[in-house]
Amino acid sequence: MIIKTTRFGTVTIDRARIITMRGGGILGFENLTQYVLVTQGENNPFWWLQSVEDGAKAFVVINPFVVTTDYEPVISDDDAALLEITQPDEVFIMTIVTVRPGGETITTNLRAPIVVNLTKHVAKQIVLDQEEYSVRFPIADNSVDPEKGKEKEKTAPTLSTVR
């Protein structure tokens, strides 16, 4: 499948890599339900969650466990059922990154992670009841280390690579 994007130009993606959002999509973008993960380099901890339906919409995302090892989001039984999660190893979690004007402040939203079922290729952005997780967890104040949190890290969905 070929999609035209504003950030990457024309990209060929494998339909099997498409992640379908369930339960309302990404907050503020509920009408967009199909995404693909795109990376720009093997060691870059930041990825793009690119909309398949709107080439102008893409979100910078990160595996939250490379930012903090103290992250333990609780997924409700209802959300686990919606995503057809039956085993913990089916789950991959990513969070949306925000770069404030000027680029000096970079944060990630630990309060509303995107939970992916790797087997079914379905996902949902879940707003956690856990108030200890910030919607603006600072990344710039914490070293982003791809090796950090390896024991909690799940395998990422197959990524499309843009060179």
Beta strands, then each sheet from edge to edge (+ up, - down):
strand 1: 2-5
strand 2: 9-12
strand 3: 19-21
strand 4: 34-39
strand 5: 46-51
strand 6: 58-62
strand 7: 91-99
strand 8: 106-108
strand 9: 114-117
strand 10: 122-125
strand 11: 137-138
strand 12: 160-161
sheet 1: 1+ 2-
sheet 2: 11+ 8- 7+ 6- 5+ 4- 3+ 10+ 9-
sheet 3: 11+ 8- 7+ 6- 5+ 4- 12-
end
